[in-house]
Amino acid sequence: MSRILVVEDDPDIAPLMHETLSRAGYAVAGAKTVSEARSLLQSGAYDLVLTDWKLPDGSGIMLAREAKARGIETLMITGYALSLPPAAFEGHDCLRKPLTADDLLSAIRRHIGSGQPAIPTETTGTHRG
């Protein structure tokens, strides 16, 4: 099961993201600040960090840099995308708020695939017939 760290401080958005991702089969951990997210990154293994751009104690771009340096996929979300220069995202994929659950899940699947484990297929050479 793929693990996602969601870093979102909005009390209306964070629970919706957690619910959407959990229902899609991802294991989800959450943080509301850069410092809380750093602590979780130190103690856990994640496949993707999904972070808001603007957080109470800094910018999600800091977390995205740190996650990428650890080999973790990143995805930024922001309501400020139109007011920021493209270079501000430093090559990290970014979704604009408001976003739909379908947009979120599609972007995550592009980065880490489905939250569901692959179903093993029988690969023996036995033929019954």
N, CA, C and O atoms as CSV, one atom per row, in Angstrom:
chain,resi,resn,atom,element,x,y,z
A,1,MET,N,N,0.855,-1.182,0.000
A,1,MET,CA,C,0.000,0.000,0.000
A,1,MET,C,C,0.895,1.236,0.000
A,1,MET,O,O,1.809,1.347,0.817
A,2,SER,N,N,0.634,2.149,-0.902
A,2,SER,CA,C,1.404,3.383,-0.996
A,2,SER,C,C,1.074,4.299,0.169
A,2,SER,O,O,-0.076,4.408,0.594
A,3,ARG,N,N,2.124,4.962,0.680
A,3,ARG,CA,C,1.964,5.863,1.823
A,3,ARG,C,C,2.135,7.307,1.385
A,3,ARG,O,O,3.092,7.655,0.693
A,4,ILE,N,N,1.185,8.146,1.803
A,4,ILE,CA,C,1.195,9.563,1.435
A,4,ILE,C,C,1.198,10.410,2.701
A,4,ILE,O,O,0.425,10.168,3.628
A,5,LEU,N,N,2.080,11.407,2.724
A,5,LEU,CA,C,2.079,12.404,3.786
A,5,LEU,C,C,1.390,13.640,3.230
A,5,LEU,O,O,1.878,14.264,2.288
A,6,VAL,N,N,0.251,13.989,3.820
A,6,VAL,CA,C,-0.522,15.167,3.416
A,6,VAL,C,C,-0.202,16.294,4.391
A,6,VAL,O,O,-0.398,16.160,5.599
A,7,VAL,N,N,0.292,17.401,3.852
A,7,VAL,CA,C,0.633,18.565,4.680
A,7,VAL,C,C,-0.307,19.689,4.271
A,7,VAL,O,O,-0.105,20.354,3.255
A,8,GLU,N,N,-1.333,19.885,5.079
A,8,GLU,CA,C,-2.400,20.859,4.775
A,8,GLU,C,C,-2.906,21.423,6.086
A,8,GLU,O,O,-3.277,20.667,6.983
A,9,ASP,N,N,-2.928,22.754,6.213
A,9,ASP,CA,C,-3.360,23.379,7.458
A,9,ASP,C,C,-4.822,23.806,7.464
A,9,ASP,O,O,-5.339,24.197,8.510
A,10,ASP,N,N,-5.493,23.741,6.333
A,10,ASP,CA,C,-6.895,24.156,6.271
A,10,ASP,C,C,-7.778,23.064,6.876
A,10,ASP,O,O,-7.819,21.948,6.359
A,11,PRO,N,N,-8.494,23.378,7.981
A,11,PRO,CA,C,-9.300,22.365,8.670
A,11,PRO,C,C,-10.504,21.873,7.867
A,11,PRO,O,O,-11.117,20.870,8.232
A,12,ASP,N,N,-10.849,22.561,6.788
A,12,ASP,CA,C,-11.942,22.098,5.933
A,12,ASP,C,C,-11.428,21.182,4.821
A,12,ASP,O,O,-12.121,20.252,4.409
A,13,ILE,N,N,-10.234,21.442,4.345
A,13,ILE,CA,C,-9.684,20.692,3.217
A,13,ILE,C,C,-8.983,19.407,3.655
A,13,ILE,O,O,-9.156,18.366,3.021
A,14,ALA,N,N,-8.201,19.464,4.720
A,14,ALA,CA,C,-7.398,18.311,5.150
A,14,ALA,C,C,-8.235,17.039,5.355
A,14,ALA,O,O,-7.857,15.987,4.841
A,15,PRO,N,N,-9.350,17.098,6.083
A,15,PRO,CA,C,-10.130,15.866,6.276
A,15,PRO,C,C,-10.693,15.296,4.970
A,15,PRO,O,O,-10.789,14.079,4.811
A,16,LEU,N,N,-11.061,16.172,4.046
A,16,LEU,CA,C,-11.567,15.705,2.752
A,16,LEU,C,C,-10.469,14.989,1.964
A,16,LEU,O,O,-10.719,13.967,1.327
A,17,MET,N,N,-9.266,15.529,2.014
A,17,MET,CA,C,-8.152,14.891,1.323
A,17,MET,C,C,-7.842,13.530,1.939
A,17,MET,O,O,-7.629,12.549,1.227
A,18,HIS,N,N,-7.819,13.482,3.256
A,18,HIS,CA,C,-7.549,12.215,3.948
A,18,HIS,C,C,-8.594,11.163,3.572
A,18,HIS,O,O,-8.255,10.020,3.264
A,19,GLU,N,N,-9.844,11.554,3.600
A,19,GLU,CA,C,-10.936,10.624,3.279
A,19,GLU,C,C,-10.838,10.139,1.831
A,19,GLU,O,O,-10.955,8.944,1.561
A,20,THR,N,N,-10.624,11.065,0.910
A,20,THR,CA,C,-10.512,10.723,-0.509
A,20,THR,C,C,-9.366,9.748,-0.745
A,20,THR,O,O,-9.533,8.749,-1.446
A,21,LEU,N,N,-8.215,10.028,-0.169
A,21,LEU,CA,C,-7.039,9.177,-0.373
A,21,LEU,C,C,-7.186,7.825,0.313
A,21,LEU,O,O,-6.783,6.802,-0.241
A,22,SER,N,N,-7.751,7.812,1.495
A,22,SER,CA,C,-7.967,6.546,2.211
A,22,SER,C,C,-8.921,5.643,1.438
A,22,SER,O,O,-8.675,4.445,1.302
A,23,ARG,N,N,-10.001,6.214,0.936
A,23,ARG,CA,C,-10.970,5.429,0.153
A,23,ARG,C,C,-10.360,4.886,-1.139
A,23,ARG,O,O,-10.794,3.853,-1.650
A,24,ALA,N,N,-9.356,5.584,-1.663
A,24,ALA,CA,C,-8.688,5.142,-2.886
A,24,ALA,C,C,-7.625,4.078,-2.598
A,24,ALA,O,O,-6.990,3.562,-3.518
A,25,GLY,N,N,-7.437,3.756,-1.314
A,25,GLY,CA,C,-6.525,2.674,-0.965
A,25,GLY,C,C,-5.142,3.102,-0.511
A,25,GLY,O,O,-4.261,2.256,-0.362
A,26,TYR,N,N,-4.927,4.390,-0.287
A,26,TYR,CA,C,-3.631,4.868,0.176
A,26,TYR,C,C,-3.599,4.916,1.700
A,26,TYR,O,O,-4.625,5.145,2.341
A,27,ALA,N,N,-2.425,4.701,2.273
A,27,ALA,CA,C,-2.207,4.917,3.705
A,27,ALA,C,C,-1.839,6.391,3.847
A,27,ALA,O,O,-0.919,6.867,3.181
A,28,VAL,N,N,-2.544,7.108,4.704
A,28,VAL,CA,C,-2.389,8.556,4.785
A,28,VAL,C,C,-1.976,8.984,6.179
A,28,VAL,O,O,-2.565,8.566,7.176
A,29,ALA,N,N,-0.943,9.836,6.233
A,29,ALA,CA,C,-0.544,10.510,7.467
A,29,ALA,C,C,-0.709,11.995,7.216
A,29,ALA,O,O,-0.655,12.442,6.070
A,30,GLY,N,N,-0.910,12.761,8.272
A,30,GLY,CA,C,-1.146,14.186,8.084
A,30,GLY,C,C,-0.331,15.064,8.995
A,30,GLY,O,O,0.035,14.681,10.106
A,31,ALA,N,N,-0.052,16.266,8.493
A,31,ALA,CA,C,0.641,17.297,9.260
A,31,ALA,C,C,0.026,18.634,8.876
A,31,ALA,O,O,-0.514,18.799,7.782
A,32,LYS,N,N,0.119,19.596,9.810
A,32,LYS,CA,C,-0.433,20.930,9.565
A,32,LYS,C,C,0.640,21.990,9.389
A,32,LYS,O,O,0.349,23.109,8.967
A,33,THR,N,N,1.885,21.640,9.712
A,33,THR,CA,C,2.980,22.602,9.642
A,33,THR,C,C,4.215,21.957,9.011
A,33,THR,O,O,4.307,20.736,8.882
A,34,VAL,N,N,5.157,22.813,8.623
A,34,VAL,CA,C,6.423,22.329,8.080
A,34,VAL,C,C,7.159,21.516,9.138
A,34,VAL,O,O,7.672,20.436,8.845
A,35,SER,N,N,7.215,22.025,10.363
A,35,SER,CA,C,7.965,21.318,11.413
A,35,SER,C,C,7.336,19.960,11.748
A,35,SER,O,O,8.056,18.986,11.961
A,36,GLU,N,N,6.034,19.889,11.795
A,36,GLU,CA,C,5.352,18.616,12.049
A,36,GLU,C,C,5.628,17.629,10.901
A,36,GLU,O,O,5.860,16.444,11.141
A,37,ALA,N,N,5.601,18.118,9.674
A,37,ALA,CA,C,5.867,17.264,8.516
A,37,ALA,C,C,7.304,16.761,8.528
A,37,ALA,O,O,7.555,15.601,8.198
A,38,ARG,N,N,8.249,17.616,8.903
A,38,ARG,CA,C,9.659,17.193,8.979
A,38,ARG,C,C,9.826,16.056,9.983
A,38,ARG,O,O,10.558,15.097,9.737
A,39,SER,N,N,9.154,16.171,11.092
A,39,SER,CA,C,9.223,15.129,12.114
A,39,SER,C,C,8.693,13.801,11.570
A,39,SER,O,O,9.294,12.749,11.792
A,40,LEU,N,N,7.569,13.854,10.857
A,40,LEU,CA,C,7.004,12.642,10.269
A,40,LEU,C,C,7.908,12.067,9.181
A,40,LEU,O,O,8.023,10.848,9.047
A,41,LEU,N,N,8.548,12.939,8.406
A,41,LEU,CA,C,9.471,12.459,7.375
A,41,LEU,C,C,10.673,11.734,7.990
A,41,LEU,O,O,11.202,10.785,7.412
A,42,GLN,N,N,11.090,12.194,9.164
A,42,GLN,CA,C,12.212,11.544,9.855
A,42,GLN,C,C,11.844,10.155,10.356
A,42,GLN,O,O,12.678,9.250,10.379
A,43,SER,N,N,10.584,9.998,10.757
A,43,SER,CA,C,10.179,8.749,11.416
A,43,SER,C,C,9.451,7.759,10.522
A,43,SER,O,O,9.170,6.641,10.953
A,44,GLY,N,N,9.140,8.138,9.298
A,44,GLY,CA,C,8.359,7.235,8.454
A,44,GLY,C,C,8.827,7.211,7.014
A,44,GLY,O,O,9.540,8.103,6.554
A,45,ALA,N,N,8.414,6.182,6.325
A,45,ALA,CA,C,8.730,6.032,4.896
A,45,ALA,C,C,7.480,6.377,4.095
A,45,ALA,O,O,6.419,5.789,4.305
A,46,TYR,N,N,7.608,7.315,3.194
A,46,TYR,CA,C,6.477,7.754,2.380
A,46,TYR,C,C,6.822,7.632,0.906
A,46,TYR,O,O,7.981,7.746,0.508
A,47,ASP,N,N,5.795,7.399,0.109
A,47,ASP,CA,C,5.958,7.334,-1.339
A,47,ASP,C,C,5.734,8.694,-1.983
A,47,ASP,O,O,6.249,8.977,-3.064
A,48,LEU,N,N,4.943,9.546,-1.289
A,48,LEU,CA,C,4.616,10.859,-1.840
A,48,LEU,C,C,4.363,11.838,-0.702
A,48,LEU,O,O,3.743,11.497,0.306
A,49,VAL,N,N,4.855,13.059,-0.882
A,49,VAL,CA,C,4.510,14.162,0.012
A,49,VAL,C,C,3.618,15.096,-0.791
A,49,VAL,O,O,4.022,15.634,-1.822
A,50,LEU,N,N,2.408,15.275,-0.304
A,50,LEU,CA,C,1.419,16.171,-0.898
A,50,LEU,C,C,1.327,17.367,0.030
A,50,LEU,O,O,0.806,17.257,1.140
A,51,THR,N,N,1.830,18.508,-0.415
A,51,THR,CA,C,1.922,19.644,0.490
A,51,THR,C,C,1.316,20.918,-0.077
A,51,THR,O,O,1.434,21.219,-1.265
A,52,ASP,N,N,0.673,21.644,0.801
A,52,ASP,CA,C,0.166,22.972,0.469
A,52,ASP,C,C,1.370,23.901,0.313
A,52,ASP,O,O,2.422,23.676,0.911
A,53,TRP,N,N,1.204,24.932,-0.486
A,53,TRP,CA,C,2.284,25.888,-0.696
A,53,TRP,C,C,2.494,26.743,0.546
A,53,TRP,O,O,3.621,26.907,1.012
A,54,LYS,N,N,1.412,27.283,1.076
A,54,LYS,CA,C,1.504,28.238,2.183
A,54,LYS,C,C,1.079,27.544,3.480
A,54,LYS,O,O,-0.060,27.100,3.624
A,55,LEU,N,N,2.030,27.464,4.419
A,55,LEU,CA,C,1.778,26.823,5.709
A,55,LEU,C,C,2.102,27.814,6.821
A,55,LEU,O,O,2.819,28.786,6.582
A,56,PRO,N,N,1.592,27.590,8.031
A,56,PRO,CA,C,1.775,28.565,9.105
A,56,PRO,C,C,3.233,28.882,9.436
A,56,PRO,O,O,3.542,30.000,9.849
A,57,ASP,N,N,4.131,27.914,9.261
A,57,ASP,CA,C,5.528,28.138,9.641
A,57,ASP,C,C,6.496,28.065,8.455
A,57,ASP,O,O,7.692,27.839,8.638
A,58,GLY,N,N,5.981,28.256,7.258
A,58,GLY,CA,C,6.874,28.249,6.099
A,58,GLY,C,C,6.156,27.855,4.829
A,58,GLY,O,O,4.927,27.876,4.752
A,59,SER,N,N,6.945,27.496,3.837
A,59,SER,CA,C,6.402,27.134,2.537
A,59,SER,C,C,6.553,25.652,2.285
A,59,SER,O,O,7.542,25.034,2.680
A,60,GLY,N,N,5.559,25.089,1.622
A,60,GLY,CA,C,5.607,23.682,1.260
A,60,GLY,C,C,6.745,23.362,0.313
A,60,GLY,O,O,7.149,22.204,0.204
A,61,ILE,N,N,7.276,24.375,-0.380
A,61,ILE,CA,C,8.391,24.122,-1.288
A,61,ILE,C,C,9.606,23.612,-0.511
A,61,ILE,O,O,10.394,22.828,-1.041
A,62,MET,N,N,9.762,24.045,0.727
A,62,MET,CA,C,10.863,23.548,1.566
A,62,MET,C,C,10.719,22.043,1.789
A,62,MET,O,O,11.690,21.291,1.695
A,63,LEU,N,N,9.502,21.623,2.083
A,63,LEU,CA,C,9.250,20.194,2.283
A,63,LEU,C,C,9.436,19.416,0.989
A,63,LEU,O,O,9.982,18.313,0.989
A,64,ALA,N,N,8.979,19.999,-0.113
A,64,ALA,CA,C,9.119,19.333,-1.408
A,64,ALA,C,C,10.596,19.103,-1.722
A,64,ALA,O,O,10.966,18.029,-2.196
A,65,ARG,N,N,11.433,20.090,-1.466
A,65,ARG,CA,C,12.876,19.941,-1.695
A,65,ARG,C,C,13.447,18.812,-0.837
A,65,ARG,O,O,14.191,17.960,-1.323
A,66,GLU,N,N,13.088,18.823,0.434
A,66,GLU,CA,C,13.602,17.811,1.365
A,66,GLU,C,C,13.126,16.410,0.978
A,66,GLU,O,O,13.896,15.450,1.022
A,67,ALA,N,N,11.865,16.305,0.604
A,67,ALA,CA,C,11.321,15.006,0.214
A,67,ALA,C,C,12.016,14.502,-1.052
A,67,ALA,O,O,12.401,13.336,-1.134
A,68,LYS,N,N,12.170,15.379,-2.024
A,68,LYS,CA,C,12.811,14.989,-3.281
A,68,LYS,C,C,14.250,14.533,-3.036
A,68,LYS,O,O,14.718,13.583,-3.665
A,69,ALA,N,N,14.952,15.209,-2.121
A,69,ALA,CA,C,16.327,14.828,-1.780
A,69,ALA,C,C,16.375,13.428,-1.166
A,69,ALA,O,O,17.399,12.749,-1.254
A,70,ARG,N,N,15.291,12.998,-0.554
A,70,ARG,CA,C,15.201,11.656,0.035
A,70,ARG,C,C,14.674,10.627,-0.968
A,70,ARG,O,O,14.540,9.449,-0.640
A,71,GLY,N,N,14.380,11.070,-2.175
A,71,GLY,CA,C,13.867,10.165,-3.193
A,71,GLY,C,C,12.367,9.963,-3.127
A,71,GLY,O,O,11.844,8.997,-3.682
A,72,ILE,N,N,11.666,10.872,-2.449
A,72,ILE,CA,C,10.216,10.787,-2.300
A,72,ILE,C,C,9.558,11.688,-3.339
A,72,ILE,O,O,9.976,12.830,-3.533
A,73,GLU,N,N,8.535,11.176,-4.003
A,73,GLU,CA,C,7.775,11.971,-4.971
A,73,GLU,C,C,7.085,13.125,-4.243
A,73,GLU,O,O,6.770,13.027,-3.057
A,74,THR,N,N,6.856,14.223,-4.975
A,74,THR,CA,C,6.203,15.392,-4.379
A,74,THR,C,C,5.101,15.910,-5.284
A,74,THR,O,O,5.140,15.771,-6.507
A,75,LEU,N,N,4.126,16.508,-4.640
A,75,LEU,CA,C,3.027,17.159,-5.341
A,75,LEU,C,C,2.605,18.356,-4.503
A,75,LEU,O,O,2.275,18.212,-3.326
A,76,MET,N,N,2.616,19.533,-5.111
A,76,MET,CA,C,2.240,20.765,-4.420
A,76,MET,C,C,0.787,21.101,-4.758
A,76,MET,O,O,0.300,20.798,-5.848
A,77,ILE,N,N,0.110,21.731,-3.801
A,77,ILE,CA,C,-1.229,22.274,-4.056
A,77,ILE,C,C,-1.248,23.711,-3.553
A,77,ILE,O,O,-0.665,24.019,-2.513
A,78,THR,N,N,-1.916,24.582,-4.290
A,78,THR,CA,C,-1.953,25.971,-3.867
A,78,THR,C,C,-3.119,26.713,-4.493
A,78,THR,O,O,-3.591,26.371,-5.577
A,79,GLY,N,N,-3.558,27.712,-3.801
A,79,GLY,CA,C,-4.548,28.639,-4.330
A,79,GLY,C,C,-3.869,29.871,-4.899
A,79,GLY,O,O,-4.535,30.792,-5.372
A,80,TYR,N,N,-2.531,29.891,-4.853
A,80,TYR,CA,C,-1.768,31.061,-5.285
A,80,TYR,C,C,-1.020,30.831,-6.594
A,80,TYR,O,O,-0.174,31.644,-6.964
A,81,ALA,N,N,-1.309,29.752,-7.294
A,81,ALA,CA,C,-0.539,29.377,-8.489
A,81,ALA,C,C,-0.490,30.487,-9.533
A,81,ALA,O,O,0.539,30.675,-10.182
A,82,LEU,N,N,-1.578,31.219,-9.704
A,82,LEU,CA,C,-1.602,32.253,-10.735
A,82,LEU,C,C,-0.801,33.488,-10.358
A,82,LEU,O,O,-0.409,34.262,-11.231
A,83,SER,N,N,-0.549,33.682,-9.056
A,83,SER,CA,C,0.205,34.858,-8.637
A,83,SER,C,C,1.691,34.562,-8.440
A,83,SER,O,O,2.464,35.463,-8.116
A,84,LEU,N,N,2.089,33.324,-8.630
A,84,LEU,CA,C,3.489,32.946,-8.459
A,84,LEU,C,C,4.124,32.670,-9.824
A,84,LEU,O,O,3.467,32.150,-10.726
A,85,PRO,N,N,5.396,33.018,-9.968
A,85,PRO,CA,C,6.062,32.694,-11.236
A,85,PRO,C,C,6.278,31.179,-11.337
A,85,PRO,O,O,6.488,30.522,-10.318
A,86,PRO,N,N,6.228,30.623,-12.540
A,86,PRO,CA,C,6.415,29.177,-12.708
A,86,PRO,C,C,7.702,28.658,-12.062
A,86,PRO,O,O,7.739,27.529,-11.573
A,87,ALA,N,N,8.752,29.476,-12.060
A,87,ALA,CA,C,10.025,29.052,-11.464
A,87,ALA,C,C,9.907,28.811,-9.959
A,87,ALA,O,O,10.740,28.116,-9.378
A,88,ALA,N,N,8.885,29.377,-9.327
A,88,ALA,CA,C,8.720,29.215,-7.876
A,88,ALA,C,C,8.506,27.762,-7.480
A,88,ALA,O,O,8.809,27.375,-6.352
A,89,PHE,N,N,7.993,26.965,-8.389
A,89,PHE,CA,C,7.695,25.564,-8.072
A,89,PHE,C,C,8.888,24.637,-8.283
A,89,PHE,O,O,8.826,23.450,-7.965
A,90,GLU,N,N,9.979,25.191,-8.823
A,90,GLU,CA,C,11.249,24.464,-8.949
A,90,GLU,C,C,11.090,23.082,-9.582
A,90,GLU,O,O,11.784,22.140,-9.199
A,91,GLY,N,N,10.190,22.963,-10.538
A,91,GLY,CA,C,10.020,21.686,-11.215
A,91,GLY,C,C,9.116,20.694,-10.511
A,91,GLY,O,O,8.922,19.584,-11.005
A,92,HIS,N,N,8.565,21.063,-9.379
A,92,HIS,CA,C,7.623,20.188,-8.674
A,92,HIS,C,C,6.254,20.338,-9.313
A,92,HIS,O,O,5.845,21.447,-9.659
A,93,ASP,N,N,5.553,19.245,-9.470
A,93,ASP,CA,C,4.196,19.262,-10.012
A,93,ASP,C,C,3.303,20.023,-9.034
A,93,ASP,O,O,3.438,19.876,-7.819
A,94,CYS,N,N,2.396,20.834,-9.564
A,94,CYS,CA,C,1.538,21.641,-8.703
A,94,CYS,C,C,0.102,21.638,-9.217
A,94,CYS,O,O,-0.148,21.800,-10.412
A,95,LEU,N,N,-0.832,21.451,-8.292
A,95,LEU,CA,C,-2.258,21.522,-8.588
A,95,LEU,C,C,-2.815,22.802,-7.991
A,95,LEU,O,O,-2.419,23.220,-6.903
A,96,ARG,N,N,-3.746,23.423,-8.721
A,96,ARG,CA,C,-4.375,24.648,-8.222
A,96,ARG,C,C,-5.643,24.331,-7.453
A,96,ARG,O,O,-6.439,23.486,-7.861
A,97,LYS,N,N,-5.819,25.021,-6.332
A,97,LYS,CA,C,-7.072,24.968,-5.585
A,97,LYS,C,C,-8.031,25.941,-6.251
A,97,LYS,O,O,-7.572,26.950,-6.786
A,98,PRO,N,N,-9.311,25.700,-6.248
A,98,PRO,CA,C,-9.931,24.459,-5.757
A,98,PRO,C,C,-9.687,23.324,-6.739
A,98,PRO,O,O,-9.566,23.540,-7.945
A,99,LEU,N,N,-9.617,22.118,-6.205
A,99,LEU,CA,C,-9.416,20.963,-7.054
A,99,LEU,C,C,-10.437,19.900,-6.716
A,99,LEU,O,O,-10.979,19.861,-5.611
A,100,THR,N,N,-10.687,19.051,-7.673
A,100,THR,CA,C,-11.654,17.974,-7.467
A,100,THR,C,C,-10.915,16.734,-6.975
A,100,THR,O,O,-9.695,16.628,-7.100
A,101,ALA,N,N,-11.669,15.812,-6.420
A,101,ALA,CA,C,-11.091,14.539,-5.981
A,101,ALA,C,C,-10.486,13.810,-7.172
A,101,ALA,O,O,-9.425,13.200,-7.043
A,102,ASP,N,N,-11.140,13.863,-8.330
A,102,ASP,CA,C,-10.613,13.214,-9.531
A,102,ASP,C,C,-9.278,13.815,-9.956
A,102,ASP,O,O,-8.361,13.086,-10.333
A,103,ASP,N,N,-9.166,15.146,-9.897
A,103,ASP,CA,C,-7.905,15.812,-10.241
A,103,ASP,C,C,-6.792,15.363,-9.292
A,103,ASP,O,O,-5.680,15.060,-9.723
A,104,LEU,N,N,-7.104,15.326,-8.011
A,104,LEU,CA,C,-6.125,14.932,-7.004
A,104,LEU,C,C,-5.661,13.493,-7.225
A,104,LEU,O,O,-4.462,13.217,-7.250
A,105,LEU,N,N,-6.610,12.590,-7.383
A,105,LEU,CA,C,-6.267,11.180,-7.554
A,105,LEU,C,C,-5.517,10.936,-8.865
A,105,LEU,O,O,-4.596,10.120,-8.903
A,106,SER,N,N,-5.891,11.618,-9.915
A,106,SER,CA,C,-5.182,11.468,-11.187
A,106,SER,C,C,-3.723,11.898,-11.062
A,106,SER,O,O,-2.826,11.221,-11.564
A,107,ALA,N,N,-3.490,13.016,-10.397
A,107,ALA,CA,C,-2.123,13.505,-10.214
A,107,ALA,C,C,-1.308,12.536,-9.359
A,107,ALA,O,O,-0.141,12.273,-9.653
A,108,ILE,N,N,-1.909,12.019,-8.325
A,108,ILE,CA,C,-1.200,11.073,-7.457
A,108,ILE,C,C,-0.878,9.798,-8.220
A,108,ILE,O,O,0.225,9.267,-8.096
A,109,ARG,N,N,-1.815,9.306,-8.998
A,109,ARG,CA,C,-1.562,8.088,-9.784
A,109,ARG,C,C,-0.434,8.292,-10.789
A,109,ARG,O,O,0.317,7.359,-11.073
A,110,ARG,N,N,-0.309,9.500,-11.327
A,110,ARG,CA,C,0.801,9.788,-12.245
A,110,ARG,C,C,2.144,9.666,-11.527
A,110,ARG,O,O,3.148,9.280,-12.127
A,111,HIS,N,N,2.149,9.996,-10.249
A,111,HIS,CA,C,3.398,9.985,-9.484
A,111,HIS,C,C,3.723,8.627,-8.872
A,111,HIS,O,O,4.864,8.171,-8.946
A,112,ILE,N,N,2.724,7.974,-8.263
A,112,ILE,CA,C,3.029,6.734,-7.528
A,112,ILE,C,C,2.113,5.570,-7.861
A,112,ILE,O,O,2.243,4.498,-7.270
A,113,GLY,N,N,1.203,5.753,-8.784
A,113,GLY,CA,C,0.309,4.663,-9.147
A,113,GLY,C,C,-0.869,4.550,-8.195
A,113,GLY,O,O,-1.113,5.425,-7.365
A,114,SER,N,N,-1.581,3.462,-8.338
A,114,SER,CA,C,-2.790,3.210,-7.555
A,114,SER,C,C,-2.441,2.923,-6.103
A,114,SER,O,O,-1.342,2.456,-5.801
A,115,GLY,N,N,-3.364,3.198,-5.222
A,115,GLY,CA,C,-3.172,2.885,-3.810
A,115,GLY,C,C,-3.376,1.422,-3.505
A,115,GLY,O,O,-2.979,0.940,-2.444
A,116,GLN,N,N,-3.994,0.711,-4.432
A,116,GLN,CA,C,-4.272,-0.706,-4.227
A,116,GLN,C,C,-3.058,-1.539,-4.601
A,116,GLN,O,O,-2.394,-1.252,-5.597
A,117,PRO,N,N,-2.761,-2.570,-3.816
A,117,PRO,CA,C,-1.654,-3.448,-4.198
A,117,PRO,C,C,-1.995,-4.178,-5.492
A,117,PRO,O,O,-3.158,-4.460,-5.778
A,118,ALA,N,N,-0.969,-4.471,-6.254
A,118,ALA,CA,C,-1.177,-5.200,-7.501
A,118,ALA,C,C,-1.674,-6.599,-7.193
A,118,ALA,O,O,-1.241,-7.224,-6.226
A,119,ILE,N,N,-2.586,-7.085,-8.020
A,119,ILE,CA,C,-3.115,-8.437,-7.849
A,119,ILE,C,C,-2.168,-9.380,-8.578
A,119,ILE,O,O,-1.961,-9.256,-9.785
A,120,PRO,N,N,-1.593,-10.328,-7.833
A,120,PRO,CA,C,-0.660,-11.240,-8.499
A,120,PRO,C,C,-1.388,-12.093,-9.523
A,120,PRO,O,O,-2.524,-12.516,-9.308
A,121,THR,N,N,-0.725,-12.336,-10.628
A,121,THR,CA,C,-1.282,-13.193,-11.657
A,121,THR,C,C,-0.521,-14.503,-11.680
A,121,THR,O,O,0.674,-14.541,-11.387
A,122,GLU,N,N,-1.201,-15.558,-12.023
A,122,GLU,CA,C,-0.564,-16.854,-12.077
A,122,GLU,C,C,0.288,-16.915,-13.314
A,122,GLU,O,O,-0.195,-16.694,-14.424
A,123,THR,N,N,1.570,-17.218,-13.124
A,123,THR,CA,C,2.484,-17.218,-14.254
A,123,THR,C,C,3.105,-18.593,-14.495
A,123,THR,O,O,4.135,-18.694,-15.163
A,124,THR,N,N,2.503,-19.636,-13.970
A,124,THR,CA,C,3.054,-20.973,-14.199
A,124,THR,C,C,2.734,-21.394,-15.616
A,124,THR,O,O,1.810,-20.869,-16.237
A,125,GLY,N,N,3.493,-22.333,-16.120
A,125,GLY,CA,C,3.307,-22.790,-17.484
A,125,GLY,C,C,2.285,-23.914,-17.589
A,125,GLY,O,O,2.162,-24.538,-18.643
A,126,THR,N,N,1.558,-24.179,-16.525
A,126,THR,CA,C,0.598,-25.260,-16.533
A,126,THR,C,C,-0.625,-24.869,-17.330
A,126,THR,O,O,-1.187,-23.789,-17.143
A,127,HIS,N,N,-1.029,-25.749,-18.215
A,127,HIS,CA,C,-2.236,-25.514,-19.003
A,127,HIS,C,C,-3.249,-26.600,-18.663
A,127,HIS,O,O,-2.956,-27.795,-18.703
A,128,ARG,N,N,-4.421,-26.152,-18.338
A,128,ARG,CA,C,-5.490,-27.122,-18.038
A,128,ARG,C,C,-6.496,-27.043,-19.138
A,128,ARG,O,O,-6.944,-25.960,-19.516
A,129,GLY,N,N,-6.846,-28.170,-19.646
A,129,GLY,CA,C,-7.822,-28.054,-20.691
A,129,GLY,C,C,-8.327,-29.286,-21.199
A,129,GLY,O,O,-9.168,-29.285,-22.097
